Amino acid sequence: MKKLTLFLSLMMLAFTMTTTAKDARLEKTQDYVIEAKVEGKSIGKINISLWPDLAPKTVENFDNLVKTGAYDGTAFHRCIPGFVIQGGDPNSKEGPKSSWGMGAPGQKTVPAEFSDVKHTKGILSMARKGNDVNSGTSQFFICVADVPSLNNQYTVFGTVTEGMDVVNTIVNMPRDEKDYPLKKVEMFVTIPTGKTK
């Protein structure tokens, strides 16, 4: 009986240490605000926190794109209820709708940084080209529900901390047969005042 108690105690300790180690990767954050606009009018803000200890190359890439204004004016071009909203393609700034989601030639790619963090509601993850896991560029998606089929297939790098109501508004907008919103939903990404990178 003593051996069983000792074994169970050690297992609980190991589980606690593992859980603590996993959580530690999510403690350091870099915060951003995504303002969504339709026809020039704000429909709300989505506050996000990114995890540089979980996906350092992906977060660095996102941060550089924010600082250069690369996301400003791009669209959430793919909106699928029960799945995701996706955006950040430079083609969606001024290119024809048929090019949205294709990505621009010559974009810097970021290698996959898979983790055991699951694709649950509110998670931010990098989009990619087809089956090439190392083809992330500027496009990302936000899960609007738990999507376990995406686990270990895409790089999780952050989460929505406030504004899921705005995400839900976007995903439920009228859209065409390709899941493009009928009215362009533009994003403008900023670093909150007082936050320096």
Phi and psi in degrees as GROMACS dihedral restraints (atoms count N, CA, C in turn):
[ dihedral_restraints ]
;  ai    aj    ak    al  type     phi  dphi    fc
    3     4     5     6     1   -64.0    20    10
    4     5     6     7     1   -38.0    20    10
    6     7     8     9     1   -64.9    20    10
    7     8     9    10     1   -39.9    20    10
    9    10    11    12     1   -64.7    20    10
   10    11    12    13     1   -44.1    20    10
   12    13    14    15     1   -62.2    20    10
   13    14    15    16     1   -43.7    20    10
   15    16    17    18     1   -62.4    20    10
   16    17    18    19     1   -44.7    20    10
   18    19    20    21     1   -59.9    20    10
   19    20    21    22     1   -46.8    20    10
   21    22    23    24     1   -63.9    20    10
   22    23    24    25     1   -39.0    20    10
   24    25    26    27     1   -63.4    20    10
   25    26    27    28     1   -43.4    20    10
   27    28    29    30     1   -64.9    20    10
   28    29    30    31     1   -38.9    20    10
   30    31    32    33     1   -64.0    20    10
   31    32    33    34     1   -42.0    20    10
   33    34    35    36     1   -65.0    20    10
   34    35    36    37     1   -40.4    20    10
   36    37    38    39     1   -63.1    20    10
   37    38    39    40     1   -44.7    20    10
   39    40    41    42     1   -62.1    20    10
   40    41    42    43     1   -41.9    20    10
   42    43    44    45     1   -63.3    20    10
   43    44    45    46     1   -42.9    20    10
   45    46    47    48     1   -63.2    20    10
   46    47    48    49     1   -43.1    20    10
   48    49    50    51     1   -65.2    20    10
   49    50    51    52     1   -40.5    20    10
   51    52    53    54     1   -64.0    20    10
   52    53    54    55     1   -44.7    20    10
   54    55    56    57     1   -62.0    20    10
   55    56    57    58     1   -43.0    20    10
   57    58    59    60     1   -63.1    20    10
   58    59    60    61     1   -41.7    20    10
   60    61    62    63     1   -63.2    20    10
   61    62    63    64     1   -41.2    20    10
   63    64    65    66     1   -64.0    20    10
   64    65    66    67     1   -45.1    20    10
   66    67    68    69     1   -65.2    20    10
   67    68    69    70     1   -30.5    20    10
   69    70    71    72     1   -60.6    20    10
   70    71    72    73     1   -31.8    20    10
   72    73    74    75     1   -67.7    20    10
   73    74    75    76     1   -18.1    20    10
   75    76    77    78     1  -103.4    20    10
   76    77    78    79     1     1.1    20    10
   78    79    80    81     1   -74.7    20    10
   79    80    81    82     1   -43.8    20    10
   81    82    83    84     1   -79.7    20    10
   82    83    84    85     1   128.7    20    10
   84    85    86    87     1  -131.6    20    10
   85    86    87    88     1   156.1    20    10
   87    88    89    90     1  -120.8    20    10
   88    89    90    91     1   125.7    20    10
   90    91    92    93     1  -104.7    20    10
   91    92    93    94     1   144.8    20    10
   93    94    95    96     1  -143.1    20    10
   94    95    96    97     1   162.6    20    10
   96    97    98    99     1  -125.4    20    10
   97    98    99   100     1   127.5    20    10
   99   100   101   102     1  -105.2    20    10
  100   101   102   103     1   115.3    20    10
  102   103   104   105     1   -96.1    20    10
  103   104   105   106     1   128.4    20    10
  105   106   107   108     1  -100.4    20    10
  106   107   108   109     1   134.8    20    10
  108   109   110   111     1  -131.7    20    10
  109   110   111   112     1   142.4    20    10
  111   112   113   114     1  -123.8    20    10
  112   113   114   115     1   124.2    20    10
  114   115   116   117     1    52.6    20    10
  115   116   117   118     1    39.7    20    10
  117   118   119   120     1    81.4    20    10
  118   119   120   121     1    -4.8    20    10
  120   121   122   123     1  -106.6    20    10
  121   122   123   124     1   133.6    20    10
  123   124   125   126     1   -66.2    20    10
  124   125   126   127     1   134.4    20    10
  126   127   128   129     1  -108.6    20    10
  127   128   129   130     1     3.6    20    10
  129   130   131   132     1   135.4    20    10
  130   131   132   133     1   174.4    20    10
  132   133   134   135     1  -119.9    20    10
  133   134   135   136     1   145.2    20    10
  135   136   137   138     1  -117.4    20    10
  136   137   138   139     1   114.1    20    10
  138   139   140   141     1   -87.9    20    10
  139   140   141   142     1   131.5    20    10
  141   142   143   144     1  -127.9    20    10
  142   143   144   145     1   149.7    20    10
  144   145   146   147     1  -121.8    20    10
  145   146   147   148     1   127.3    20    10
  147   148   149   150     1  -102.6    20    10
  148   149   150   151     1   155.1    20    10
  150   151   152   153     1  -114.1    20    10
  151   152   153   154     1    90.9    20    10
  153   154   155   156     1   -65.6    20    10
  154   155   156   157     1   -24.3    20    10
  156   157   158   159     1   -78.5    20    10
  157   158   159   160     1   -19.0    20    10
  159   160   161   162     1   -88.7    20    10
  160   161   162   163     1   -43.1    20    10
  162   163   164   165     1  -141.0    20    10
  163   164   165   166     1    72.0    20    10
  165   166   167   168     1   -59.9    20    10
  166   167   168   169     1   -42.1    20    10
  168   169   170   171     1   -69.6    20    10
  169   170   171   172     1   -38.3    20    10
  171   172   173   174     1   -67.2    20    10
  172   173   174   175     1   -44.2    20    10
  174   175   176   177     1   -65.7    20    10
  175   176   177   178     1   -41.2    20    10
  177   178   179   180     1   -60.9    20    10
  178   179   180   181     1   -42.6    20    10
  180   181   182   183     1   -62.0    20    10
  181   182   183   184     1   -46.9    20    10
  183   184   185   186     1   -60.1    20    10
  184   185   186   187     1   -45.6    20    10
  186   187   188   189     1   -60.4    20    10
  187   188   189   190     1   -44.3    20    10
  189   190   191   192     1   -62.3    20    10
  190   191   192   193     1   -40.0    20    10
  192   193   194   195     1   -66.0    20    10
  193   194   195   196     1   -38.7    20    10
  195   196   197   198     1   -63.6    20    10
  196   197   198   199     1   -46.8    20    10
  198   199   200   201     1   -64.2    20    10
  199   200   201   202     1   -26.7    20    10
  201   202   203   204     1   -93.8    20    10
  202   203   204   205     1     0.5    20    10
  204   205   206   207     1    75.5    20    10
  205   206   207   208     1    15.5    20    10
  207   208   209   210     1   -62.1    20    10
  208   209   210   211     1   -31.0    20    10
  210   211   212   213     1   -81.1    20    10
  211   212   213   214     1   -23.9    20    10
  213   214   215   216     1   -63.2    20    10
  214   215   216   217     1   121.4    20    10
  216   217   218   219     1    91.5    20    10
  217   218   219   220     1    -5.7    20    10
  219   220   221   222     1   -77.0    20    10
  220   221   222   223     1   163.6    20    10
  222   223   224   225     1  -108.8    20    10
  223   224   225   226     1   154.8    20    10
  225   226   227   228     1   -82.4    20    10
  226   227   228   229     1    97.9    20    10
  228   229   230   231     1   -94.4    20    10
  229   230   231   232     1   -13.7    20    10
  231   232   233   234     1  -129.0    20    10
  232   233   234   235     1   115.2    20    10
  234   235   236   237     1  -132.4    20    10
  235   236   237   238     1   108.0    20    10
  237   238   239   240     1  -123.3    20    10
  238   239   240   241     1   109.2    20    10
  240   241   242   243     1   -54.7    20    10
  241   242   243   244     1   140.2    20    10
  243   244   245   246     1    77.6    20    10
  244   245   246   247     1     3.5    20    10
  246   247   248   249     1  -135.1    20    10
  247   248   249   250     1   -90.3    20    10
  249   250   251   252     1  -150.1    20    10
  250   251   252   253     1   164.3    20    10
  252   253   254   255     1  -114.7    20    10
  253   254   255   256     1   137.5    20    10
  255   256   257   258     1  -128.4    20    10
  256   257   258   259     1   142.9    20    10
  258   259   260   261     1  -161.8    20    10
  259   260   261   262     1  -172.3    20    10
  261   262   263   264     1    99.3    20    10
  262   263   264   265     1     7.1    20    10
  264   265   266   267     1   -79.4    20    10
  265   266   267   268     1   124.4    20    10
  267   268   269   270     1   -60.0    20    10
  268   269   270   271     1   -25.3    20    10
  270   271   272   273     1   -60.9    20    10
  271   272   273   274     1   -26.1    20    10
  273   274   275   276     1   -79.2    20    10
  274   275   276   277     1    -4.3    20    10
  276   277   278   279     1   -68.1    20    10
  277   278   279   280     1   -55.1    20    10
  279   280   281   282     1  -138.5    20    10
  280   281   282   283     1    -3.1    20    10
  282   283   284   285     1   -76.2    20    10
  283   284   285   286     1   166.3    20    10
  285   286   287   288     1   -65.0    20    10
  286   287   288   289     1   148.8    20    10
  288   289   290   291     1   -55.9    20    10
  289   290   291   292     1   -30.9    20    10
  291   292   293   294     1   -64.2    20    10
  292   293   294   295     1   -17.9    20    10
  294   295   296   297     1   -96.3    20    10
  295   296   297   298     1    -8.9    20    10
  297   298   299   300     1   -64.4    20    10
  298   299   300   301     1   133.5    20    10
  300   301   302   303     1    92.2    20    10
  301   302   303   304     1    -8.9    20    10
  303   304   305   306     1   -83.8    20    10
  304   305   306   307     1   -22.1    20    10
  306   307   308   309     1    79.8    20    10
  307   308   309   310     1   152.1    20    10
  309   310   311   312     1   -91.7    20    10
  310   311   312   313     1   144.9    20    10
  312   313   314   315     1   -60.7    20    10
  313   314   315   316     1   143.9    20    10
  315   316   317   318     1    81.2    20    10
  316   317   318   319     1     4.3    20    10
  318   319   320   321     1   -65.9    20    10
  319   320   321   322     1   142.2    20    10
  321   322   323   324     1   -64.0    20    10
  322   323   324   325     1   134.1    20    10
  324   325   326   327     1  -101.4    20    10
  325   326   327   328     1   153.7    20    10
  327   328   329   330     1  -122.2    20    10
  328   329   330   331     1   131.4    20    10
  330   331   332   333     1   -69.0    20    10
  331   332   333   334     1   154.7    20    10
  333   334   335   336     1   -62.4    20    10
  334   335   336   337     1   144.3    20    10
  336   337   338   339     1  -132.6    20    10
  337   338   339   340     1    72.8    20    10
  339   340   341   342     1   -69.3    20    10
  340   341   342   343     1   151.7    20    10
  342   343   344   345     1  -146.9    20    10
  343   344   345   346     1  -179.3    20    10
  345   346   347   348     1   -91.7    20    10
  346   347   348   349     1     6.3    20    10
  348   349   350   351     1   -73.4    20    10
  349   350   351   352     1   127.4    20    10
  351   352   353   354     1   -82.7    20    10
  352   353   354   355     1   156.0    20    10
  354   355   356   357     1   -83.1    20    10
  355   356   357   358     1    84.3    20    10
  357   358   359   360     1  -105.1    20    10
  358   359   360   361     1   171.4    20    10
  360   361   362   363     1   -53.5    20    10
  361   362   363   364     1   129.3    20    10
  363   364   365   366     1    93.9    20    10
  364   365   366   367     1    -7.8    20    10
  366   367   368   369     1   -73.5    20    10
  367   368   369   370     1   140.4    20    10
  369   370   371   372     1   -98.9    20    10
  370   371   372   373     1   137.5    20    10
  372   373   374   375     1  -145.9    20    10
  373   374   375   376     1   154.1    20    10
  375   376   377   378     1   -81.8    20    10
  376   377   378   379     1   134.7    20    10
  378   379   380   381     1   -78.7    20    10
  379   380   381   382     1   169.2    20    10
  381   382   383   384     1  -150.1    20    10
  382   383   384   385     1   173.6    20    10
  384   385   386   387     1   -94.0    20    10
  385   386   387   388     1   113.0    20    10
  387   388   389   390     1    54.1    20    10
  388   389   390   391     1  -131.6    20    10
  390   391   392   393     1   -93.6    20    10
  391   392   393   394     1     3.2    20    10
  393   394   395   396     1   -80.5    20    10
  394   395   396   397     1   101.6    20    10
  396   397   398   399     1   -67.1    20    10
  397   398   399   400     1   -19.0    20    10
  399   400   401   402     1  -100.7    20    10
  400   401   402   403     1    32.5    20    10
  402   403   404   405     1  -117.2    20    10
  403   404   405   406     1    21.9    20    10
  405   406   407   408     1   -64.0    20    10
  406   407   408   409     1   142.6    20    10
  408   409   410   411     1  -130.8    20    10
  409   410   411   412     1  -101.4    20    10
  411   412   413   414     1  -109.6    20    10
  412   413   414   415     1   -17.8    20    10
  414   415   416   417     1   -77.4    20    10
  415   416   417   418     1   138.0    20    10
  417   418   419   420     1  -139.5    20    10
  418   419   420   421     1   166.3    20    10
  420   421   422   423     1  -135.3    20    10
  421   422   423   424     1   157.4    20    10
  423   424   425   426     1  -117.2    20    10
  424   425   426   427     1   125.8    20    10
  426   427   428   429     1   -72.3    20    10
  427   428   429   430     1   131.8    20    10
  429   430   431   432     1   -99.0    20    10
  430   431   432   433     1     0.0    20    10
  432   433   434   435     1  -158.2    20    10
  433   434   435   436     1   173.4    20    10
  435   436   437   438     1   -70.4    20    10
  436   437   438   439     1   129.3    20    10
  438   439   440   441     1  -130.6    20    10
  439   440   441   442     1    77.3    20    10
  441   442   443   444     1   -61.3    20    10
  442   443   444   445     1   -22.8    20    10
  444   445   446   447     1   -65.1    20    10
  445   446   447   448     1   -16.8    20    10
  447   448   449   450     1   -90.8    20    10
  448   449   450   451     1   -11.5    20    10
  450   451   452   453     1   -59.2    20    10
  451   452   453   454     1   136.8    20    10
  453   454   455   456     1    59.7    20    10
  454   455   456   457     1    20.3    20    10
  456   457   458   459     1  -118.3    20    10
  457   458   459   460     1   -23.6    20    10
  459   460   461   462     1  -136.7    20    10
  460   461   462   463     1   154.2    20    10
  462   463   464   465     1   -83.6    20    10
  463   464   465   466     1   111.6    20    10
  465   466   467   468     1   -76.5    20    10
  466   467   468   469     1   133.0    20    10
  468   469   470   471     1  -140.5    20    10
  469   470   471   472     1     5.2    20    10
  471   472   473   474     1   179.8    20    10
  472   473   474   475     1  -173.9    20    10
  474   475   476   477     1  -150.0    20    10
  475   476   477   478     1   156.1    20    10
  477   478   479   480     1   -78.1    20    10
  478   479   480   481     1   128.9    20    10
  480   481   482   483     1  -102.7    20    10
  481   482   483   484     1   -22.2    20    10
  483   484   485   486     1  -160.5    20    10
  484   485   486   487     1   139.7    20    10
  486   487   488   489     1   108.0    20    10
  487   488   489   490     1    18.7    20    10
  489   490   491   492     1   -62.7    20    10
  490   491   492   493     1   -23.4    20    10
  492   493   494   495     1   -63.9    20    10
  493   494   495   496     1   -34.6    20    10
  495   496   497   498     1   -70.0    20    10
  496   497   498   499     1   -42.4    20    10
  498   499   500   501     1   -57.0    20    10
  499   500   501   502     1   -44.8    20    10
  501   502   503   504     1   -65.4    20    10
  502   503   504   505     1   -36.4    20    10
  504   505   506   507     1   -61.2    20    10
  505   506   507   508     1   -44.8    20    10
  507   508   509   510     1   -63.5    20    10
  508   509   510   511     1   -47.4    20    10
  510   511   512   513     1   -67.9    20    10
  511   512   513   514     1   -22.2    20    10
  513   514   515   516     1   -98.7    20    10
  514   515   516   517     1     8.0    20    10
  516   517   518   519     1   -70.3    20    10
  517   518   519   520     1   151.3    20    10
  519   520   521   522     1   -56.5    20    10
  520   521   522   523     1   138.9    20    10
  522   523   524   525     1  -142.0    20    10
  523   524   525   526     1   165.7    20    10
  525   526   527   528     1   -90.3    20    10
  526   527   528   529     1  -171.9    20    10
  528   529   530   531     1   -67.7    20    10
  529   530   531   532     1   -15.2    20    10
  531   532   533   534     1   -98.4    20    10
  532   533   534   535     1     9.2    20    10
  534   535   536   537     1    67.9    20    10
  535   536   537   538     1    22.7    20    10
  537   538   539   540     1   -84.2    20    10
  538   539   540   541     1   131.2    20    10
  540   541   542   543     1   -58.2    20    10
  541   542   543   544     1   141.2    20    10
  543   544   545   546     1   -64.4    20    10
  544   545   546   547     1   -35.3    20    10
  546   547   548   549     1  -105.2    20    10
  547   548   549   550     1   132.9    20    10
  549   550   551   552     1   -62.3    20    10
  550   551   552   553     1   128.7    20    10
  552   553   554   555     1  -105.7    20    10
  553   554   555   556     1   103.5    20    10
  555   556   557   558     1   -88.3    20    10
  556   557   558   559     1   151.3    20    10
  558   559   560   561     1  -116.1    20    10
  559   560   561   562     1   149.2    20    10
  561   562   563   564     1  -136.1    20    10
  562   563   564   565     1   116.4    20    10
  564   565   566   567     1  -108.5    20    10
  565   566   567   568     1   128.9    20    10
  567   568   569   570     1  -132.3    20    10
  568   569   570   571     1   162.5    20    10
  570   571   572   573     1   -95.4    20    10
  571   572   573   574     1   127.0    20    10
  573   574   575   576     1   -56.6    20    10
  574   575   576   577     1   146.7    20    10
  576   577   578   579     1   -55.2    20    10
  577   578   579   580     1   135.3    20    10
  579   580   581   582     1    89.9    20    10
  580   581   582   583     1    -7.7    20    10
  582   583   584   585     1  -103.3    20    10
  583   584   585   586     1   121.8    20    10
  585   586   587   588     1  -115.0    20    10
  586   587   588   589     1   148.4    20    10
